[in-house]
Amino acid sequence: MGCITAVLASRPARKALGLMLAALTVALFLLNLRRAGERAGRLAERLSTSERTHEIQRQMLEAASRRPRDRDDLAQRLRDVLARSLVGKVFMTRNAFCSCRR
């Protein structure tokens, strides 16, 4: 035991021990930085996924708010679309016919 104490009490041994402790501290700090970076990357990926999911849910809610409430609303909407498309065709046909007659 006295031999180890004598070696550790010497100036070069204390200096070497201090350098080893400094190297160990730097290595642990770098490992902690790496782990923190990995964690930050996982959190960023989770945030991205969450934002994408919320956007899709918002689109689904908007689509649900525009849907017809019942069968009568659906029938009325189909009638309106059909009427608009027929009016457009009649208007286009009438204009084509009128321009040919002139």
MOPAC internal coordinates of N, CA, C and O (Angstrom, degrees):
PM7 1SCF
backbone

  N    0.0000 0     0.00 0     0.00 0    0    0    0
  C    1.4370 1     0.00 0     0.00 0    1    0    0
  C    1.5168 1   110.66 1     0.00 0    2    1    0
  O    1.2310 1   120.36 1   141.63 1    3    2    1
  N    1.2934 1   116.92 1   -38.37 1    3    2    1
  C    1.4636 1   122.10 1   179.31 1    5    3    2
  C    1.5184 1   111.38 1   -65.13 1    6    5    3
  O    1.2310 1   120.89 1   150.13 1    7    6    5
  N    1.3420 1   115.91 1   -29.87 1    7    6    5
  C    1.4616 1   121.16 1   179.53 1    9    7    6
  C    1.5258 1   110.78 1   -68.01 1   10    9    7
  O    1.2310 1   120.74 1   136.47 1   11   10    9
  N    1.3234 1   116.18 1   -43.53 1   11   10    9
  C    1.4786 1   121.04 1  -179.57 1   13   11   10
  C    1.5246 1   109.40 1   -67.29 1   14   13   11
  O    1.2310 1   120.24 1   139.10 1   15   14   13
  N    1.3126 1   117.14 1   -40.90 1   15   14   13
  C    1.4546 1   121.40 1   179.48 1   17   15   14
  C    1.5165 1   110.51 1   -63.27 1   18   17   15
  O    1.2310 1   120.82 1   140.55 1   19   18   17
  N    1.2963 1   116.03 1   -39.45 1   19   18   17
  C    1.4645 1   120.20 1   179.96 1   21   19   18
  C    1.5287 1   110.48 1   -66.22 1   22   21   19
  O    1.2310 1   120.10 1   139.60 1   23   22   21
  N    1.3411 1   117.42 1   -40.40 1   23   22   21
  C    1.4758 1   120.45 1  -179.69 1   25   23   22
  C    1.5225 1   110.02 1   -67.88 1   26   25   23
  O    1.2310 1   120.46 1   135.94 1   27   26   25
  N    1.3488 1   116.72 1   -44.06 1   27   26   25
  C    1.4585 1   120.00 1  -178.80 1   29   27   26
  C    1.5237 1   112.47 1   -70.75 1   30   29   27
  O    1.2310 1   120.27 1   156.70 1   31   30   29
  N    1.3058 1   117.08 1   -23.30 1   31   30   29
  C    1.4630 1   120.92 1   179.65 1   33   31   30
  C    1.5216 1   111.24 1   -78.90 1   34   33   31
  O    1.2310 1   119.91 1   164.27 1   35   34   33
  N    1.3178 1   117.78 1   -15.73 1   35   34   33
  C    1.4597 1   119.34 1  -178.94 1   37   35   34
  C    1.5355 1   109.95 1   -72.40 1   38   37   35
  O    1.2310 1   121.15 1   -28.00 1   39   38   37
  N    1.3010 1   115.41 1   152.00 1   39   38   37
  C    1.4627 1   121.65 1  -176.78 1   41   39   38
  C    1.5335 1   112.82 1   -62.28 1   42   41   39
  O    1.2310 1   118.18 1   133.26 1   43   42   41
  N    1.3455 1   121.08 1   -46.74 1   43   42   41
  C    1.4678 1   120.51 1   179.88 1   45   43   42
  C    1.5371 1   112.61 1   -62.75 1   46   45   43
  O    1.2310 1   120.03 1   144.91 1   47   46   45
  N    1.3451 1   117.54 1   -35.09 1   47   46   45
  C    1.4587 1   120.44 1   179.58 1   49   47   46
  C    1.5290 1   110.14 1   -67.78 1   50   49   47
  O    1.2310 1   120.00 1   138.52 1   51   50   49
  N    1.3142 1   117.60 1   -41.48 1   51   50   49
  C    1.4684 1   120.73 1   177.89 1   53   51   50
  C    1.5203 1   110.89 1   -64.51 1   54   53   51
  O    1.2310 1   120.25 1   140.69 1   55   54   53
  N    1.3266 1   117.13 1   -39.31 1   55   54   53
  C    1.4533 1   120.93 1   179.29 1   57   55   54
  C    1.5393 1   110.49 1   -65.80 1   58   57   55
  O    1.2310 1   120.70 1   136.77 1   59   58   57
  N    1.3445 1   116.26 1   -43.23 1   59   58   57
  C    1.4661 1   120.51 1   178.61 1   61   59   58
  C    1.5216 1   110.60 1   -64.31 1   62   61   59
  O    1.2310 1   120.27 1   138.89 1   63   62   61
  N    1.3283 1   117.10 1   -41.11 1   63   62   61
  C    1.4658 1   121.11 1   178.40 1   65   63   62
  C    1.5328 1   110.52 1   -63.40 1   66   65   63
  O    1.2310 1   120.05 1   139.81 1   67   66   65
  N    1.3145 1   117.51 1   -40.19 1   67   66   65
  C    1.4708 1   121.26 1   177.54 1   69   67   66
  C    1.5242 1   111.33 1   -64.11 1   70   69   67
  O    1.2310 1   120.44 1   138.61 1   71   70   69
  N    1.3249 1   116.76 1   -41.39 1   71   70   69
  C    1.4662 1   120.13 1   178.77 1   73   71   70
  C    1.5307 1   110.96 1   -66.62 1   74   73   71
  O    1.2310 1   120.35 1   140.80 1   75   74   73
  N    1.3247 1   116.94 1   -39.20 1   75   74   73
  C    1.4690 1   120.13 1   178.28 1   77   75   74
  C    1.5321 1   110.48 1   -64.43 1   78   77   75
  O    1.2310 1   120.55 1   138.25 1   79   78   77
  N    1.3272 1   116.56 1   -41.75 1   79   78   77
  C    1.4660 1   119.92 1   178.29 1   81   79   78
  C    1.5344 1   110.81 1   -64.18 1   82   81   79
  O    1.2310 1   120.22 1   140.83 1   83   82   81
  N    1.3257 1   117.19 1   -39.17 1   83   82   81
  C    1.4683 1   120.54 1   178.01 1   85   83   82
  C    1.5345 1   110.34 1   -64.88 1   86   85   83
  O    1.2310 1   120.44 1   136.73 1   87   86   85
  N    1.3487 1   116.76 1   -43.27 1   87   86   85
  C    1.4667 1   120.56 1   178.94 1   89   87   86
  C    1.5322 1   110.48 1   -63.77 1   90   89   87
  O    1.2310 1   120.52 1   138.62 1   91   90   89
  N    1.3203 1   116.61 1   -41.38 1   91   90   89
  C    1.4650 1   120.36 1   178.56 1   93   91   90
  C    1.5391 1   110.61 1   -63.78 1   94   93   91
  O    1.2310 1   120.59 1   139.37 1   95   94   93
  N    1.3237 1   116.49 1   -40.63 1   95   94   93
  C    1.4701 1   120.78 1   178.50 1   97   95   94
  C    1.5262 1   111.05 1   -62.14 1   98   97   95
  O    1.2310 1   120.33 1   134.98 1   99   98   97
  N    1.3285 1   116.97 1   -45.02 1   99   98   97
  C    1.4697 1   121.03 1   179.59 1  101   99   98
  C    1.5238 1   110.40 1   -64.29 1  102  101   99
  O    1.2310 1   119.97 1   137.24 1  103  102  101
  N    1.3288 1   117.66 1   -42.76 1  103  102  101
  C    1.4689 1   121.09 1   179.86 1  105  103  102
  C    1.5299 1   110.82 1   -62.31 1  106  105  103
  O    1.2310 1   120.15 1   135.71 1  107  106  105
  N    1.3236 1   117.31 1   -44.29 1  107  106  105
  C    1.4606 1   120.30 1   178.36 1  109  107  106
  C    1.5326 1   111.84 1   -64.83 1  110  109  107
  O    1.2310 1   120.41 1   142.18 1  111  110  109
  N    1.3148 1   116.81 1   -37.82 1  111  110  109
  C    1.4584 1   120.92 1   177.81 1  113  111  110
  C    1.5357 1   110.51 1   -63.06 1  114  113  111
  O    1.2310 1   120.61 1   136.06 1  115  114  113
  N    1.3333 1   116.44 1   -43.94 1  115  114  113
  C    1.4660 1   120.08 1   179.65 1  117  115  114
  C    1.5279 1   111.62 1   -65.77 1  118  117  115
  O    1.2310 1   120.18 1   140.08 1  119  118  117
  N    1.3195 1   117.27 1   -39.92 1  119  118  117
  C    1.4583 1   120.22 1   177.16 1  121  119  118
  C    1.5304 1   111.04 1   -63.74 1  122  121  119
  O    1.2310 1   120.51 1   141.52 1  123  122  121
  N    1.3165 1   116.63 1   -38.48 1  123  122  121
  C    1.4616 1   120.52 1   178.40 1  125  123  122
  C    1.5239 1   110.35 1   -66.87 1  126  125  123
  O    1.2310 1   119.94 1   140.95 1  127  126  125
  N    1.3287 1   117.72 1   -39.05 1  127  126  125
  C    1.4651 1   120.33 1   176.75 1  129  127  126
  C    1.5213 1   110.81 1   -61.55 1  130  129  127
  O    1.2310 1   120.45 1   137.30 1  131  130  129
  N    1.3043 1   116.75 1   -42.70 1  131  130  129
  C    1.4701 1   121.13 1   179.60 1  133  131  130
  C    1.5290 1   110.53 1   -61.13 1  134  133  131
  O    1.2310 1   120.91 1   134.26 1  135  134  133
  N    1.3274 1   115.87 1   -45.74 1  135  134  133
  C    1.4615 1   120.49 1  -179.87 1  137  135  134
  C    1.5262 1   110.96 1   -64.01 1  138  137  135
  O    1.2310 1   120.55 1   139.88 1  139  138  137
  N    1.3308 1   116.55 1   -40.12 1  139  138  137
  C    1.4686 1   120.37 1   178.75 1  141  139  138
  C    1.5314 1   110.34 1   -65.89 1  142  141  139
  O    1.2310 1   120.11 1   142.18 1  143  142  141
  N    1.3277 1   117.39 1   -37.82 1  143  142  141
  C    1.4624 1   120.73 1   177.49 1  145  143  142
  C    1.5130 1   112.20 1   -64.97 1  146  145  143
  O    1.2310 1   120.21 1   138.90 1  147  146  145
  N    1.3106 1   117.20 1   -41.10 1  147  146  145
  C    1.4672 1   120.97 1   177.62 1  149  147  146
  C    1.5320 1   110.25 1   -63.05 1  150  149  147
  O    1.2310 1   120.89 1   138.81 1  151  150  149
  N    1.3100 1   115.91 1   -41.19 1  151  150  149
  C    1.4652 1   120.57 1   179.98 1  153  151  150
  C    1.5254 1   110.45 1   -65.54 1  154  153  151
  O    1.2310 1   120.75 1   137.68 1  155  154  153
  N    1.3336 1   116.18 1   -42.32 1  155  154  153
  C    1.4645 1   120.00 1   178.50 1  157  155  154
  C    1.5282 1   110.44 1   -62.98 1  158  157  155
  O    1.2310 1   120.21 1   141.56 1  159  158  157
  N    1.3221 1   117.20 1   -38.44 1  159  158  157
  C    1.4638 1   120.70 1   177.72 1  161  159  158
  C    1.5151 1   111.91 1   -63.94 1  162  161  159
  O    1.2310 1   120.62 1   137.92 1  163  162  161
  N    1.3219 1   116.43 1   -42.08 1  163  162  161
  C    1.4675 1   119.71 1   178.12 1  165  163  162
  C    1.5238 1   110.84 1   -64.45 1  166  165  163
  O    1.2310 1   120.38 1   139.88 1  167  166  165
  N    1.3403 1   116.87 1   -40.12 1  167  166  165
  C    1.4656 1   120.00 1   179.07 1  169  167  166
  C    1.5241 1   111.12 1   -66.53 1  170  169  167
  O    1.2310 1   120.05 1   142.06 1  171  170  169
  N    1.3273 1   117.50 1   -37.94 1  171  170  169
  C    1.4659 1   120.47 1   178.00 1  173  171  170
  C    1.5229 1   110.43 1   -65.44 1  174  173  171
  O    1.2310 1   120.32 1   139.60 1  175  174  173
  N    1.3240 1   116.99 1   -40.40 1  175  174  173
  C    1.4577 1   120.46 1   178.34 1  177  175  174
  C    1.5361 1   110.54 1   -65.41 1  178  177  175
  O    1.2310 1   120.52 1   139.30 1  179  178  177
  N    1.3150 1   116.61 1   -40.70 1  179  178  177
  C    1.4649 1   120.49 1   178.43 1  181  179  178
  C    1.5321 1   110.63 1   -64.18 1  182  181  179
  O    1.2310 1   120.31 1   140.06 1  183  182  181
  N    1.3318 1   117.02 1   -39.94 1  183  182  181
  C    1.4597 1   120.82 1   178.07 1  185  183  182
  C    1.5250 1   110.63 1   -64.34 1  186  185  183
  O    1.2310 1   120.24 1   137.51 1  187  186  185
  N    1.3109 1   117.15 1   -42.49 1  187  186  185
  C    1.4647 1   121.22 1   178.67 1  189  187  186
  C    1.5276 1   110.98 1   -61.33 1  190  189  187
  O    1.2310 1   120.84 1   134.88 1  191  190  189
  N    1.3180 1   116.00 1   -45.12 1  191  190  189
  C    1.4656 1   120.32 1   178.69 1  193  191  190
  C    1.5193 1   110.88 1   -62.95 1  194  193  191
  O    1.2310 1   120.51 1   138.44 1  195  194  193
  N    1.3169 1   116.64 1   -41.56 1  195  194  193
  C    1.4635 1   121.40 1  -179.81 1  197  195  194
  C    1.5263 1   110.52 1   -64.22 1  198  197  195
  O    1.2310 1   120.06 1   136.88 1  199  198  197
  N    1.3311 1   117.48 1   -43.12 1  199  198  197
  C    1.4646 1   120.41 1   178.55 1  201  199  198
  C    1.5220 1   111.07 1   -62.76 1  202  201  199
  O    1.2310 1   120.37 1   137.92 1  203  202  201
  N    1.3268 1   116.90 1   -42.08 1  203  202  201
  C    1.4652 1   121.07 1   178.82 1  205  203  202
  C    1.5295 1   110.26 1   -62.49 1  206  205  203
  O    1.2310 1   120.44 1   136.96 1  207  206  205
  N    1.3218 1   116.77 1   -43.04 1  207  206  205
  C    1.4590 1   121.39 1   179.28 1  209  207  206
  C    1.5225 1   111.23 1   -63.42 1  210  209  207
  O    1.2310 1   120.16 1   137.31 1  211  210  209
  N    1.3396 1   117.30 1   -42.69 1  211  210  209
  C    1.4595 1   120.68 1   180.00 1  213  211  210
  C    1.5266 1   110.95 1   -65.60 1  214  213  211
  O    1.2310 1   120.00 1   142.74 1  215  214  213
  N    1.3341 1   117.60 1   -37.26 1  215  214  213
  C    1.4557 1   120.70 1   178.06 1  217  215  214
  C    1.5337 1   110.76 1   -64.00 1  218  217  215
  O    1.2310 1   120.65 1   137.27 1  219  218  217
  N    1.3195 1   116.36 1   -42.73 1  219  218  217
  C    1.4687 1   120.34 1   179.06 1  221  219  218
  C    1.5232 1   110.32 1   -65.27 1  222  221  219
  O    1.2310 1   120.22 1   138.25 1  223  222  221
  N    1.3224 1   117.19 1   -41.75 1  223  222  221
  C    1.4716 1   120.21 1   178.48 1  225  223  222
  C    1.5259 1   111.02 1   -64.40 1  226  225  223
  O    1.2310 1   120.03 1   141.65 1  227  226  225
  N    1.3333 1   117.55 1   -38.35 1  227  226  225
  C    1.4584 1   120.96 1   178.07 1  229  227  226
  C    1.5292 1   110.38 1   -63.52 1  230  229  227
  O    1.2310 1   120.54 1   137.21 1  231  230  229
  N    1.3385 1   116.58 1   -42.79 1  231  230  229
  C    1.4605 1   120.01 1   177.83 1  233  231  230
  C    1.5319 1   111.25 1   -62.81 1  234  233  231
  O    1.2310 1   120.80 1   140.36 1  235  234  233
  N    1.3126 1   116.07 1   -39.64 1  235  234  233
  C    1.4636 1   119.40 1   178.66 1  237  235  234
  C    1.5321 1   110.95 1   -64.99 1  238  237  235
  O    1.2310 1   120.14 1   139.68 1  239  238  237
  N    1.3263 1   117.34 1   -40.32 1  239  238  237
  C    1.4633 1   120.46 1   178.39 1  241  239  238
  C    1.5270 1   111.29 1   -65.84 1  242  241  239
  O    1.2310 1   120.40 1   139.84 1  243  242  241
  N    1.3300 1   116.84 1   -40.16 1  243  242  241
  C    1.4584 1   119.84 1   177.29 1  245  243  242
  C    1.5248 1   110.55 1   -63.01 1  246  245  243
  O    1.2310 1   120.34 1   137.21 1  247  246  245
  N    1.3246 1   116.95 1   -42.79 1  247  246  245
  C    1.4648 1   120.43 1   178.94 1  249  247  246
  C    1.5324 1   110.56 1   -64.05 1  250  249  247
  O    1.2310 1   120.58 1   140.52 1  251  250  249
  N    1.3153 1   116.49 1   -39.48 1  251  250  249
  C    1.4704 1   119.96 1   179.56 1  253  251  250
  C    1.5238 1   110.93 1   -66.92 1  254  253  251
  O    1.2310 1   119.97 1   147.39 1  255  254  253
  N    1.3224 1   117.66 1   -32.61 1  255  254  253
  C    1.4663 1   119.49 1  -179.98 1  257  255  254
  C    1.5260 1   111.60 1   -72.46 1  258  257  255
  O    1.2310 1   120.02 1   157.09 1  259  258  257
  N    1.3327 1   117.57 1   -22.91 1  259  258  257
  C    1.4658 1   120.73 1   179.69 1  261  259  258
  C    1.5206 1   113.02 1   -90.82 1  262  261  259
  O    1.2310 1   119.65 1   171.99 1  263  262  261
  N    1.3031 1   118.28 1    -8.01 1  263  262  261
  C    1.4712 1   119.43 1  -176.39 1  265  263  262
  C    1.5245 1   110.34 1   -74.81 1  266  265  263
  O    1.2310 1   120.37 1   -25.01 1  267  266  265
  N    1.3351 1   116.89 1   154.99 1  267  266  265
  C    1.4717 1   119.80 1   178.33 1  269  267  266
  C    1.5275 1   110.84 1   -65.27 1  270  269  267
  O    1.2310 1   120.77 1   -34.19 1  271  270  269
  N    1.3325 1   116.13 1   145.81 1  271  270  269
  C    1.4607 1   120.24 1  -176.23 1  273  271  270
  C    1.5276 1   112.36 1   -75.54 1  274  273  271
  O    1.2310 1   120.36 1   145.06 1  275  274  273
  N    1.3312 1   116.92 1   -34.94 1  275  274  273
  C    1.4563 1   119.43 1  -179.65 1  277  275  274
  C    1.5324 1   108.75 1  -150.27 1  278  277  275
  O    1.2310 1   120.73 1     6.10 1  279  278  277
  N    1.3241 1   116.22 1  -173.90 1  279  278  277
  C    1.4655 1   120.64 1  -176.66 1  281  279  278
  C    1.5178 1   112.02 1   -65.24 1  282  281  279
  O    1.2310 1   120.19 1   145.07 1  283  282  281
  N    1.3323 1   117.24 1   -34.93 1  283  282  281
  C    1.4648 1   120.58 1   179.74 1  285  283  282
  C    1.5323 1   111.02 1   -64.49 1  286  285  283
  O    1.2310 1   121.06 1   136.63 1  287  286  285
  N    1.3263 1   115.59 1   -43.37 1  287  286  285
  C    1.4684 1   119.46 1   177.13 1  289  287  286
  C    1.5253 1   111.02 1   -62.40 1  290  289  287
  O    1.2310 1   120.48 1   139.61 1  291  290  289
  N    1.3196 1   116.68 1   -40.39 1  291  290  289
  C    1.4604 1   120.72 1   178.69 1  293  291  290
  C    1.5252 1   110.45 1   -63.34 1  294  293  291
  O    1.2310 1   120.38 1   134.93 1  295  294  293
  N    1.3180 1   116.89 1   -45.07 1  295  294  293
  C    1.4714 1   120.37 1   179.34 1  297  295  294
  C    1.5237 1   110.13 1   -62.64 1  298  297  295
  O    1.2310 1   120.08 1   137.93 1  299  298  297
  N    1.3240 1   117.46 1   -42.07 1  299  298  297
  C    1.4666 1   120.68 1   179.50 1  301  299  298
  C    1.5272 1   111.10 1   -63.93 1  302  301  299
  O    1.2310 1   120.68 1   138.12 1  303  302  301
  N    1.3136 1   116.30 1   -41.88 1  303  302  301
  C    1.4703 1   120.03 1   178.58 1  305  303  302
  C    1.5274 1   110.61 1   -62.75 1  306  305  303
  O    1.2310 1   120.37 1   137.34 1  307  306  305
  N    1.3192 1   116.89 1   -42.66 1  307  306  305
  C    1.4703 1   119.95 1   178.69 1  309  307  306
  C    1.5288 1   110.76 1   -64.45 1  310  309  307
  O    1.2310 1   120.52 1   140.69 1  311  310  309
  N    1.3341 1   116.61 1   -39.31 1  311  310  309
  C    1.4723 1   119.60 1   177.46 1  313  311  310
  C    1.5271 1   110.73 1   -63.06 1  314  313  311
  O    1.2310 1   120.62 1   137.97 1  315  314  313
  N    1.3302 1   116.41 1   -42.03 1  315  314  313
  C    1.4678 1   120.14 1   179.66 1  317  315  314
  C    1.5226 1   111.46 1   -62.72 1  318  317  315
  O    1.2310 1   120.54 1   135.78 1  319  318  317
  N    1.3235 1   116.57 1   -44.22 1  319  318  317
  C    1.4652 1   120.69 1   179.95 1  321  319  318
  C    1.5220 1   109.85 1   -64.32 1  322  321  319
  O    1.2310 1   120.43 1   136.62 1  323  322  321
  N    1.3086 1   116.79 1   -43.38 1  323  322  321
  C    1.4666 1   120.89 1   179.82 1  325  323  322
  C    1.5214 1   110.15 1   -63.91 1  326  325  323
  O    1.2310 1   120.23 1   137.22 1  327  326  325
  N    1.3166 1   117.17 1   -42.78 1  327  326  325
  C    1.4608 1   120.98 1  -179.91 1  329  327  326
  C    1.5275 1   110.50 1   -64.03 1  330  329  327
  O    1.2310 1   120.11 1   136.33 1  331  330  329
  N    1.3302 1   117.39 1   -43.67 1  331  330  329
  C    1.4640 1   120.28 1   179.18 1  333  331  330
  C    1.5194 1   111.27 1   -62.10 1  334  333  331
  O    1.2310 1   120.26 1   138.67 1  335  334  333
  N    1.3317 1   117.11 1   -41.33 1  335  334  333
  C    1.4594 1   119.32 1  -178.34 1  337  335  334
  C    1.5245 1   110.49 1   -69.94 1  338  337  335
  O    1.2310 1   119.98 1   143.70 1  339  338  337
  N    1.3340 1   117.65 1   -36.30 1  339  338  337
  C    1.4693 1   120.11 1   178.30 1  341  339  338
  C    1.5157 1   111.12 1   -69.73 1  342  341  339
  O    1.2310 1   119.86 1   139.30 1  343  342  341
  N    1.3278 1   117.87 1   -40.70 1  343  342  341
  C    1.4607 1   121.17 1   178.89 1  345  343  342
  C    1.5200 1   109.71 1   -61.80 1  346  345  343
  O    1.2310 1   120.25 1   138.37 1  347  346  345
  N    1.3113 1   117.12 1   -41.63 1  347  346  345
  C    1.4607 1   120.64 1   178.54 1  349  347  346
  C    1.5142 1   111.76 1   -63.00 1  350  349  347
  O    1.2310 1   120.36 1   138.62 1  351  350  349
  N    1.3280 1   116.92 1   -41.38 1  351  350  349
  C    1.4636 1   120.42 1   179.95 1  353  351  350
  C    1.5214 1   110.49 1   -68.34 1  354  353  351
  O    1.2310 1   120.02 1   138.37 1  355  354  353
  N    1.3169 1   117.57 1   -41.63 1  355  354  353
  C    1.4613 1   120.90 1   179.27 1  357  355  354
  C    1.5175 1   109.69 1   -64.24 1  358  357  355
  O    1.2310 1   120.31 1   136.44 1  359  358  357
  N    1.3347 1   117.01 1   -43.56 1  359  358  357
  C    1.4561 1   121.22 1  -179.96 1  361  359  358
  C    1.5167 1   110.76 1   -61.91 1  362  361  359
  O    1.2310 1   120.55 1   134.91 1  363  362  361
  N    1.3249 1   116.56 1   -45.09 1  363  362  361
  C    1.4645 1   120.42 1   179.90 1  365  363  362
  C    1.5234 1   110.49 1   -65.48 1  366  365  363
  O    1.2310 1   119.75 1   139.55 1  367  366  365
  N    1.3187 1   118.09 1   -40.45 1  367  366  365
  C    1.4526 1   121.94 1  -179.38 1  369  367  366
  C    1.5301 1   110.00 1   -67.10 1  370  369  367
  O    1.2310 1   120.24 1   137.69 1  371  370  369
  N    1.3370 1   117.14 1   -42.31 1  371  370  369
  C    1.4547 1   120.96 1  -179.78 1  373  371  370
  C    1.5254 1   111.10 1   -64.78 1  374  373  371
  O    1.2310 1   120.30 1   139.14 1  375  374  373
  N    1.3410 1   117.04 1   -40.86 1  375  374  373
  C    1.4671 1   120.33 1   178.55 1  377  375  374
  C    1.5280 1   110.67 1   -65.59 1  378  377  375
  O    1.2310 1   120.52 1   140.76 1  379  378  377
  N    1.3034 1   116.60 1   -39.24 1  379  378  377
  C    1.4638 1   119.70 1   179.09 1  381  379  378
  C    1.5248 1   109.86 1   -66.42 1  382  381  379
  O    1.2310 1   120.79 1   140.55 1  383  382  381
  N    1.3209 1   116.09 1   -39.45 1  383  382  381
  C    1.4630 1   120.29 1  -179.90 1  385  383  382
  C    1.5259 1   110.08 1   -68.41 1  386  385  383
  O    1.2310 1   120.43 1   137.90 1  387  386  385
  N    1.3262 1   116.79 1   -42.10 1  387  386  385
  C    1.4643 1   120.62 1  -178.65 1  389  387  386
  C    1.5232 1   110.88 1   -66.49 1  390  389  387
  O    1.2310 1   119.74 1   140.39 1  391  390  389
  N    1.2916 1   118.09 1   -39.61 1  391  390  389
  C    1.4568 1   120.29 1  -178.19 1  393  391  390
  C    1.5233 1   111.00 1   -69.55 1  394  393  391
  O    1.2310 1   119.96 1   152.94 1  395  394  393
  N    1.3130 1   117.68 1   -27.06 1  395  394  393
  C    1.4524 1   120.24 1   179.32 1  397  395  394
  C    1.5226 1   110.73 1   -76.44 1  398  397  395
  O    1.2310 1   119.77 1   149.15 1  399  398  397
  N    1.3078 1   118.04 1   -30.85 1  399  398  397
  C    1.4690 1   121.99 1  -177.09 1  401  399  398
  C    1.5121 1   113.01 1   -74.53 1  402  401  399
  O    1.2310 1   120.00 1   155.43 1  403  402  401
  N    1.2591 1   117.60 1   -24.57 1  403  402  401
  C    1.4742 1   120.14 1  -174.46 1  405  403  402
  C    1.4682 1   112.65 1   -70.65 1  406  405  403
  O    1.2310 1   120.10 1   180.00 1  407  406  405

